[in-house]
Amino acid sequence: MYKGILDTSIILRFLTANSSDKKEKFKKLIKEAISEKAVLLVPLIVIIEMVYVLEKIYGLSKKDVREKIESLESIPPVEIESEGLVLESLKIYDEENLKFGDALILAKARVSGIVPIYTFDKKDFKRFPEALVL
């Protein structure tokens, strides 16, 4: 049973700890979900927004962004939409030094087996066999 959906703002306040009051409210929500045996869903768009904000606004490295978002897995009632895709995207984003959007596309190709990726983006995709630069 789902308790609800987590928005970017609530997760960011928890991950960055820049508001103790908001962090405590998040912890309370987590405890409620656990006691109710309910799930809190993190939609894929929230992951995309978090990557952008953590990297561009907070100035975190790709490695640190990856670690923060992966830490959501350890919170029992939290479920990340398309978790396998998200984790593969974060790995590619960090290890291959790609923009997250491109990492998400590459991860989708790898996870689904749907190839090639047709692109004009020679700079970012030319080194990946899954891509076909036109």
OpenMM code with the backbone's topology and positions (N, CA, C; nanometers):
from openmm import Vec3, app, unit

residues = "MET TYR LYS GLY ILE LEU ASP THR SER ILE ILE LEU ARG PHE LEU THR ALA ASN SER SER ASP LYS LYS GLU LYS PHE LYS LYS LEU ILE LYS GLU ALA ILE SER GLU LYS ALA VAL LEU LEU VAL PRO LEU ILE VAL ILE ILE GLU MET VAL TYR VAL LEU GLU LYS ILE TYR GLY LEU SER LYS LYS ASP VAL ARG GLU LYS ILE GLU SER LEU GLU SER ILE PRO PRO VAL GLU ILE GLU SER GLU GLY LEU VAL LEU GLU SER LEU LYS ILE TYR ASP GLU GLU ASN LEU LYS PHE GLY ASP ALA LEU ILE LEU ALA LYS ALA ARG VAL SER GLY ILE VAL PRO ILE TYR THR PHE ASP LYS LYS ASP PHE LYS ARG PHE PRO GLU ALA LEU VAL LEU".split()
positions = [
    Vec3(0.0841, -0.1174, 0.0000),
    Vec3(0.0000, 0.0000, 0.0000),
    Vec3(0.0893, 0.1246, 0.0000),
    Vec3(0.0539, 0.2175, -0.0842),
    Vec3(0.1277, 0.3435, -0.0912),
    Vec3(0.0694, 0.4450, 0.0059),
    Vec3(0.1579, 0.5114, 0.0777),
    Vec3(0.1168, 0.6215, 0.1661),
    Vec3(0.1114, 0.7508, 0.0861),
    Vec3(0.1993, 0.7603, -0.0170),
    Vec3(0.2020, 0.8798, -0.0996),
    Vec3(0.3284, 0.8882, -0.1821),
    Vec3(0.3460, 1.0045, -0.2418),
    Vec3(0.4601, 1.0326, -0.3297),
    Vec3(0.5466, 1.1394, -0.2640),
    Vec3(0.6773, 1.1201, -0.2706),
    Vec3(0.7707, 1.2185, -0.2162),
    Vec3(0.8134, 1.3159, -0.3262),
    Vec3(0.8029, 1.4438, -0.2964),
    Vec3(0.8456, 1.5491, -0.3878),
    Vec3(0.9945, 1.5779, -0.3670),
    Vec3(1.0534, 1.6389, -0.4652),
    Vec3(1.1955, 1.6736, -0.4622),
    Vec3(1.2307, 1.7542, -0.3377),
    Vec3(1.1490, 1.8533, -0.3034),
    Vec3(1.1819, 1.9442, -0.1936),
    Vec3(1.1968, 1.8721, -0.0601),
    Vec3(1.1112, 1.7760, -0.0331),
    Vec3(1.1173, 1.7080, 0.0961),
    Vec3(1.2406, 1.6184, 0.1058),
    Vec3(1.2757, 1.5547, -0.0041),
    Vec3(1.3940, 1.4677, -0.0034),
    Vec3(1.5213, 1.5511, 0.0061),
    Vec3(1.5261, 1.6614, -0.0672),
    Vec3(1.6450, 1.7473, -0.0629),
    Vec3(1.6711, 1.8011, 0.0765),
    Vec3(1.5654, 1.8407, 0.1482),
    Vec3(1.5836, 1.8929, 0.2846),
    Vec3(1.6407, 1.7856, 0.3751),
    Vec3(1.6005, 1.6614, 0.3522),
    Vec3(1.6535, 1.5502, 0.4305),
    Vec3(1.7998, 1.5226, 0.3933),
    Vec3(1.8281, 1.5147, 0.2641),
    Vec3(1.9632, 1.4790, 0.2189),
    Vec3(2.0668, 1.5869, 0.2472),
    Vec3(2.0251, 1.7130, 0.2423),
    Vec3(2.1211, 1.8220, 0.2622),
    Vec3(2.1237, 1.8720, 0.4058),
    Vec3(2.0250, 1.8337, 0.4839),
    Vec3(2.0170, 1.8715, 0.6259),
    Vec3(2.0304, 2.0221, 0.6473),
    Vec3(1.9773, 2.1027, 0.5544),
    Vec3(1.9890, 2.2474, 0.5694),
    Vec3(1.8703, 2.3086, 0.6440),
    Vec3(1.7798, 2.2236, 0.6921),
    Vec3(1.6676, 2.2698, 0.7739),
    Vec3(1.6328, 2.1589, 0.8724),
    Vec3(1.6730, 2.1758, 0.9977),
    Vec3(1.6501, 2.0696, 1.0965),
    Vec3(1.5006, 2.0445, 1.1186),
    Vec3(1.4199, 2.1498, 1.1140),
    Vec3(1.2760, 2.1356, 1.1315),
    Vec3(1.2165, 2.0491, 1.0202),
    Vec3(1.2542, 2.0770, 0.8964),
    Vec3(1.2018, 2.0004, 0.7829),
    Vec3(1.2566, 1.8582, 0.7820),
    Vec3(1.3812, 1.8418, 0.8252),
    Vec3(1.4397, 1.7084, 0.8334),
    Vec3(1.3620, 1.6242, 0.9348),
    Vec3(1.3241, 1.6831, 1.0462),
    Vec3(1.2470, 1.6119, 1.1488),
    Vec3(1.1082, 1.5745, 1.0974),
    Vec3(1.0467, 1.6629, 1.0194),
    Vec3(0.9156, 1.6313, 0.9620),
    Vec3(0.9264, 1.5133, 0.8663),
    Vec3(1.0347, 1.5090, 0.7902),
    Vec3(1.0570, 1.3972, 0.6989),
    Vec3(1.0750, 1.2677, 0.7778),
    Vec3(1.1552, 1.2732, 0.8845),
    Vec3(1.1769, 1.1544, 0.9675),
    Vec3(1.0456, 1.1042, 1.0273),
    Vec3(0.9605, 1.1970, 1.0684),
    Vec3(0.8300, 1.1600, 1.1239),
    Vec3(0.7460, 1.0883, 1.0178),
    Vec3(0.7478, 1.1403, 0.8973),
    Vec3(0.6745, 1.0778, 0.7866),
    Vec3(0.7253, 0.9360, 0.7607),
    Vec3(0.8560, 0.9189, 0.7643),
    Vec3(0.9175, 0.7872, 0.7444),
    Vec3(0.8702, 0.6909, 0.8529),
    Vec3(0.8737, 0.7356, 0.9787),
    Vec3(0.8298, 0.6505, 1.0897),
    Vec3(0.6832, 0.6117, 1.0747),
    Vec3(0.5989, 0.7056, 1.0336),
    Vec3(0.4563, 0.6766, 1.0120),
    Vec3(0.4390, 0.5702, 0.9037),
    Vec3(0.5125, 0.5861, 0.7946),
    Vec3(0.5019, 0.4898, 0.6839),
    Vec3(0.5464, 0.3508, 0.7293),
    Vec3(0.6530, 0.3450, 0.8063),
    Vec3(0.7015, 0.2157, 0.8568),
    Vec3(0.5956, 0.1518, 0.9460),
    Vec3(0.5400, 0.2294, 1.0382),
    Vec3(0.4406, 0.1736, 1.1304),
    Vec3(0.3133, 0.1304, 1.0570),
    Vec3(0.2813, 0.1964, 0.9483),
    Vec3(0.1629, 0.1605, 0.8700),
    Vec3(0.1931, 0.0530, 0.7649),
    Vec3(0.3202, 0.0120, 0.7579),
    Vec3(0.3653, -0.0831, 0.6544),
    Vec3(0.3290, -0.0319, 0.5155),
    Vec3(0.3526, 0.0972, 0.4966),
    Vec3(0.3197, 0.1649, 0.3713),
    Vec3(0.4474, 0.2066, 0.2989),
    Vec3(0.4319, 0.2407, 0.1723),
    Vec3(0.5445, 0.2776, 0.0866),
    Vec3(0.5320, 0.4235, 0.0450),
    Vec3(0.6464, 0.4916, 0.0403),
    Vec3(0.6548, 0.6279, -0.0116),
    Vec3(0.7285, 0.6216, -0.1446),
    Vec3(0.6632, 0.6628, -0.2501),
    Vec3(0.7186, 0.6513, -0.3850),
    Vec3(0.7974, 0.7761, -0.4245),
    Vec3(0.9146, 0.7524, -0.4821),
    Vec3(0.9954, 0.8604, -0.5399),
    Vec3(0.9876, 0.8441, -0.6913),
    Vec3(0.9123, 0.9321, -0.7593),
    Vec3(0.9004, 0.9214, -0.9054),
    Vec3(1.0333, 0.9518, -0.9763),
    Vec3(1.0474, 0.8997, -1.0955),
    Vec3(1.1680, 0.9208, -1.1756),
    Vec3(1.1965, 1.0694, -1.1960),
    Vec3(1.0939, 1.1504, -1.2183),
    Vec3(1.1161, 1.2938, -1.2394),
    Vec3(1.1779, 1.3589, -1.1163),
    Vec3(1.1466, 1.3083, -0.9982),
    Vec3(1.2060, 1.3616, -0.8751),
    Vec3(1.3562, 1.3320, -0.8724),
    Vec3(1.3943, 1.2143, -0.9168),
    Vec3(1.5378, 1.1800, -0.9240),
    Vec3(1.6080, 1.2757, -1.0189),
    Vec3(1.5481, 1.3001, -1.1339),
    Vec3(1.6070, 1.3907, -1.2334),
    Vec3(1.6226, 1.5307, -1.1744),
    Vec3(1.5205, 1.5799, -1.1063),
    Vec3(1.5285, 1.7125, -1.0429),
    Vec3(1.6358, 1.7154, -0.9345),
    Vec3(1.6432, 1.6084, -0.8545),
    Vec3(1.7430, 1.6049, -0.7465),
    Vec3(1.8846, 1.6084, -0.8012),
    Vec3(1.9106, 1.5332, -0.9061),
    Vec3(2.0448, 1.5356, -0.9667),
    Vec3(2.0791, 1.6777, -1.0077),
    Vec3(1.9873, 1.7432, -1.0759),
    Vec3(2.0115, 1.8801, -1.1217),
    Vec3(2.0393, 1.9744, -1.0042),
    Vec3(1.9544, 1.9715, -0.9037),
    Vec3(1.9684, 2.0639, -0.7907),
    Vec3(2.0955, 2.0353, -0.7108),
    Vec3(2.1227, 1.9082, -0.6829),
    Vec3(2.2427, 1.8744, -0.6056),
    Vec3(2.3702, 1.9132, -0.6793),
    Vec3(2.3698, 1.8957, -0.8111),
    Vec3(2.4889, 1.9286, -0.8896),
    Vec3(2.5007, 2.0790, -0.9145),
    Vec3(2.3947, 2.1401, -0.9640),
    Vec3(2.4021, 2.2799, -1.0077),
    Vec3(2.3840, 2.3809, -0.8945),
    Vec3(2.2948, 2.3538, -0.8005),
    Vec3(2.2679, 2.4494, -0.6930),
    Vec3(2.3599, 2.4260, -0.5734),
    Vec3(2.3748, 2.2999, -0.5324),
    Vec3(2.4587, 2.2687, -0.4168),
    Vec3(2.6053, 2.2465, -0.4540),
    Vec3(2.6346, 2.2334, -0.5833),
    Vec3(2.7732, 2.2195, -0.6287),
    Vec3(2.8386, 2.0870, -0.5946),
    Vec3(2.7607, 1.9832, -0.5767),
    Vec3(2.8178, 1.8530, -0.5429),
    Vec3(2.8788, 1.7859, -0.6654),
    Vec3(2.9790, 1.7036, -0.6406),
    Vec3(3.0403, 1.6255, -0.7483),
    Vec3(2.9425, 1.5151, -0.7903),
    Vec3(2.9666, 1.4574, -0.9062),
    Vec3(2.8811, 1.3479, -0.9537),
    Vec3(2.8853, 1.2302, -0.8568),
    Vec3(3.0019, 1.2035, -0.8020),
    Vec3(3.0157, 1.0945, -0.7042),
    Vec3(2.9285, 1.1217, -0.5819),
    Vec3(2.9320, 1.2445, -0.5304),
    Vec3(2.8527, 1.2795, -0.4125),
    Vec3(2.7027, 1.2779, -0.4431),
    Vec3(2.6645, 1.3246, -0.5613),
    Vec3(2.5239, 1.3199, -0.6025),
    Vec3(2.4777, 1.1745, -0.6051),
    Vec3(2.5580, 1.0908, -0.6669),
    Vec3(2.5242, 0.9477, -0.6759),
    Vec3(2.5061, 0.8873, -0.5365),
    Vec3(2.5999, 0.9148, -0.4468),
    Vec3(2.5930, 0.8584, -0.3122),
    Vec3(2.4697, 0.9058, -0.2364),
    Vec3(2.4374, 1.0340, -0.2491),
    Vec3(2.3191, 1.0870, -0.1794),
    Vec3(2.1920, 1.0205, -0.2290),
    Vec3(2.1779, 1.0103, -0.3589),
    Vec3(2.0554, 0.9517, -0.4127),
    Vec3(2.0495, 0.8015, -0.3843),
    Vec3(2.1628, 0.7334, -0.3964),
    Vec3(2.1647, 0.5903, -0.3643),
    Vec3(2.1314, 0.5653, -0.2180),
    Vec3(2.1569, 0.6628, -0.1310),
    Vec3(2.1273, 0.6458, 0.0113),
    Vec3(1.9771, 0.6309, 0.0379),
    Vec3(1.8945, 0.6739, -0.0559),
    Vec3(1.7496, 0.6593, -0.0397),
    Vec3(1.7090, 0.5124, -0.0321),
    Vec3(1.7898, 0.4261, -0.0948),
    Vec3(1.7615, 0.2821, -0.0926),
    Vec3(1.7605, 0.2254, 0.0489),
    Vec3(1.8350, 0.2879, 0.1386),
    Vec3(1.8469, 0.2352, 0.2743),
    Vec3(1.7334, 0.2795, 0.3662),
    Vec3(1.6406, 0.3581, 0.3156),
    Vec3(1.5269, 0.4028, 0.3961),
    Vec3(1.4116, 0.3069, 0.3682),
    Vec3(1.3759, 0.2234, 0.4665),
    Vec3(1.2819, 0.1129, 0.4429),
    Vec3(1.1523, 0.1446, 0.3669),
    Vec3(1.0775, 0.2490, 0.3969),
    Vec3(0.9512, 0.2626, 0.3236),
    Vec3(0.9634, 0.3325, 0.1881),
    Vec3(1.0851, 0.3727, 0.1503),
    Vec3(1.1029, 0.4483, 0.0264),
    Vec3(1.1222, 0.3529, -0.0914),
    Vec3(1.0456, 0.3777, -0.1974),
    Vec3(1.0574, 0.3003, -0.3212),
    Vec3(1.0866, 0.3973, -0.4348),
    Vec3(1.1933, 0.3714, -0.5074),
    Vec3(1.2305, 0.4553, -0.6209),
    Vec3(1.1699, 0.3953, -0.7473),
    Vec3(1.0939, 0.4763, -0.8184),
    Vec3(1.0358, 0.4305, -0.9449),
    Vec3(1.1488, 0.3905, -1.0404),
    Vec3(1.1333, 0.2769, -1.1056),
    Vec3(1.2343, 0.2264, -1.2004),
    Vec3(1.3727, 0.2220, -1.1348),
    Vec3(1.3782, 0.1637, -1.0161),
    Vec3(1.5009, 0.1650, -0.9356),
    Vec3(1.6234, 0.1116, -1.0098),
    Vec3(1.6100, 0.0004, -1.0792),
    Vec3(1.7237, -0.0553, -1.1522),
    Vec3(1.7761, 0.0408, -1.2569),
    Vec3(1.6857, 0.1054, -1.3271),
    Vec3(1.7229, 0.2051, -1.4278),
    Vec3(1.7919, 0.3248, -1.3630),
    Vec3(1.7383, 0.3700, -1.2512),
    Vec3(1.7970, 0.4844, -1.1804),
    Vec3(1.9380, 0.4515, -1.1320),
    Vec3(1.9559, 0.3350, -1.0730),
    Vec3(2.0882, 0.2974, -1.0219),
    Vec3(2.1904, 0.2842, -1.1344),
    Vec3(2.1492, 0.2246, -1.2460),
    Vec3(2.2392, 0.2134, -1.3621),
    Vec3(2.2716, 0.3519, -1.4179),
    Vec3(2.1720, 0.4398, -1.4214),
    Vec3(2.1931, 0.5771, -1.4704),
    Vec3(2.2927, 0.6514, -1.3819),
    Vec3(2.2776, 0.6377, -1.2504),
    Vec3(2.3695, 0.7049, -1.1568),
    Vec3(2.5118, 0.6523, -1.1720),
    Vec3(2.5242, 0.5232, -1.1949),
    Vec3(2.6564, 0.4630, -1.2149),
    Vec3(2.7216, 0.5201, -1.3412),
    Vec3(2.6463, 0.5234, -1.4503),
    Vec3(2.6992, 0.5766, -1.5767),
    Vec3(2.7312, 0.7258, -1.5620),
    Vec3(2.6416, 0.8003, -1.5020),
    Vec3(2.6582, 0.9444, -1.4778),
    Vec3(2.7897, 0.9721, -1.4044),
    Vec3(2.8152, 0.8940, -1.3018),
    Vec3(2.9353, 0.9124, -1.2202),
    Vec3(3.0599, 0.8558, -1.2890),
    Vec3(3.0556, 0.7304, -1.3276),
    Vec3(3.1755, 0.6630, -1.3782),
    Vec3(3.2128, 0.7017, -1.5203),
    Vec3(3.1149, 0.7333, -1.6037),
    Vec3(3.1425, 0.7683, -1.7429),
    Vec3(3.1432, 0.9196, -1.7657),
    Vec3(3.1154, 0.9954, -1.6596),
    Vec3(3.1158, 1.1418, -1.6649),
    Vec3(3.0231, 1.1966, -1.7740),
    Vec3(2.8978, 1.1490, -1.7702),
    Vec3(2.7968, 1.1978, -1.8639),
    Vec3(2.6974, 1.2868, -1.7904),
    Vec3(2.6286, 1.3723, -1.8653),
    Vec3(2.5154, 1.4438, -1.8078),
    Vec3(2.4127, 1.3384, -1.7687),
    Vec3(2.3339, 1.3678, -1.6641),
    Vec3(2.2418, 1.2659, -1.6151),
    Vec3(2.1391, 1.2255, -1.7202),
    Vec3(2.0891, 1.3192, -1.7968),
    Vec3(1.9916, 1.2861, -1.9009),
    Vec3(2.0477, 1.1866, -2.0011),
    Vec3(2.1718, 1.2081, -2.0430),
    Vec3(2.2359, 1.1150, -2.1365),
    Vec3(2.2613, 0.9802, -2.0697),
    Vec3(2.2991, 0.9827, -1.9423),
    Vec3(2.3209, 0.8579, -1.8684),
    Vec3(2.1911, 0.7788, -1.8574),
    Vec3(2.0809, 0.8494, -1.8399),
    Vec3(1.9507, 0.7843, -1.8309),
    Vec3(1.9133, 0.7166, -1.9634),
    Vec3(1.9419, 0.7838, -2.0733),
    Vec3(1.9149, 0.7268, -2.2058),
    Vec3(2.0018, 0.6026, -2.2285),
    Vec3(2.1292, 0.6129, -2.1963),
    Vec3(2.2204, 0.4998, -2.2141),
    Vec3(2.1804, 0.3832, -2.1237),
    Vec3(2.1446, 0.4132, -2.0000),
    Vec3(2.1010, 0.3081, -1.9074),
    Vec3(1.9746, 0.2398, -1.9594),
    Vec3(1.8827, 0.3172, -2.0133),
    Vec3(1.7586, 0.2601, -2.0683),
    Vec3(1.7910, 0.1627, -2.1814),
    Vec3(1.8838, 0.2001, -2.2681),
    Vec3(1.9244, 0.1118, -2.3779),
    Vec3(1.9855, -0.0171, -2.3223),
    Vec3(2.0705, -0.0028, -2.2230),
    Vec3(2.1367, -0.1205, -2.1664),
    Vec3(2.0394, -0.2107, -2.0908),
    Vec3(1.9549, -0.1526, -2.0096),
    Vec3(1.8617, -0.2302, -1.9281),
    Vec3(1.7546, -0.2975, -2.0139),
    Vec3(1.7053, -0.2259, -2.1139),
    Vec3(1.5966, -0.2780, -2.1966),
    Vec3(1.6450, -0.3595, -2.3160),
    Vec3(1.7700, -0.3375, -2.3573),
    Vec3(1.8211, -0.4045, -2.4761),
    Vec3(1.7733, -0.3406, -2.6053),
    Vec3(1.7106, -0.2231, -2.5945),
    Vec3(1.6638, -0.1526, -2.7144),
    Vec3(1.7786, -0.0648, -2.7654),
    Vec3(1.8360, -0.1054, -2.8751),
    Vec3(1.9477, -0.0321, -2.9351),
    Vec3(1.9292, -0.0294, -3.0860),
    Vec3(1.9907, 0.0611, -3.1549),
    Vec3(2.0833, 0.1614, -3.1037),
    Vec3(2.0099, 0.2855, -3.0525),
    Vec3(2.0882, 0.3716, -2.9905),
    Vec3(2.0429, 0.5063, -2.9564),
    Vec3(2.0817, 0.5915, -3.0773),
    Vec3(1.9840, 0.6439, -3.1459),
    Vec3(2.0123, 0.7322, -3.2596),
    Vec3(2.0336, 0.8729, -3.2069),
    Vec3(2.1432, 0.9344, -3.2465),
    Vec3(2.1759, 1.0650, -3.1915),
    Vec3(2.2610, 1.1466, -3.2884),
    Vec3(2.2605, 1.2764, -3.2674),
    Vec3(2.3551, 1.3662, -3.3339),
    Vec3(2.4643, 1.4081, -3.2352),
    Vec3(2.4524, 1.3635, -3.1116),
    Vec3(2.5422, 1.4036, -3.0028),
    Vec3(2.6725, 1.3238, -3.0083),
    Vec3(2.7596, 1.3673, -3.0979),
    Vec3(2.8870, 1.2998, -3.1195),
    Vec3(2.9760, 1.3079, -2.9947),
    Vec3(2.9766, 1.4229, -2.9302),
    Vec3(3.0644, 1.4468, -2.8160),
    Vec3(3.0419, 1.3453, -2.7041),
    Vec3(2.9166, 1.3232, -2.6672),
    Vec3(2.8886, 1.2383, -2.5525),
    Vec3(2.8687, 1.0911, -2.5853),
    Vec3(2.8184, 1.0599, -2.7033),
    Vec3(2.7801, 0.9219, -2.7308),
    Vec3(2.8769, 0.8434, -2.8191),
    Vec3(2.9729, 0.9080, -2.8830),
    Vec3(3.0578, 0.8361, -2.9792),
    Vec3(3.1361, 0.7204, -2.9177),
    Vec3(3.1588, 0.7232, -2.7891),
    Vec3(3.2386, 0.6181, -2.7241),
    Vec3(3.1580, 0.4980, -2.6763),
    Vec3(3.0274, 0.4993, -2.7015),
    Vec3(2.9419, 0.3908, -2.6544),
    Vec3(2.8881, 0.3089, -2.7714),
    Vec3(2.9092, 0.1777, -2.7690),
    Vec3(2.8630, 0.0937, -2.8805),
    Vec3(2.7112, 0.0904, -2.8949),
    Vec3(2.6393, 0.1266, -2.7895),
    Vec3(2.4929, 0.1276, -2.7965),
    Vec3(2.4405, 0.2453, -2.8801),
    Vec3(2.5261, 0.3408, -2.9090),
    Vec3(2.4830, 0.4622, -2.9794),
    Vec3(2.5260, 0.4610, -3.1252),
    Vec3(2.4420, 0.5192, -3.2075),
    Vec3(2.4715, 0.5368, -3.3495),
    Vec3(2.4590, 0.6852, -3.3797),
    Vec3(2.5741, 0.7478, -3.3977),
    Vec3(2.5764, 0.8902, -3.4284),
    Vec3(2.5503, 0.9085, -3.5769),
    Vec3(2.4459, 0.9825, -3.6090),
    Vec3(2.4100, 1.0054, -3.7496),
    Vec3(2.4831, 1.1261, -3.8060),
] * unit.nanometer
topology = app.Topology()
chain = topology.addChain("A")
for resn in residues:
    res = topology.addResidue(resn, chain)
    for name in ("N", "CA", "C"):
        topology.addAtom(name, app.Element.getBySymbol(name[0]), res)
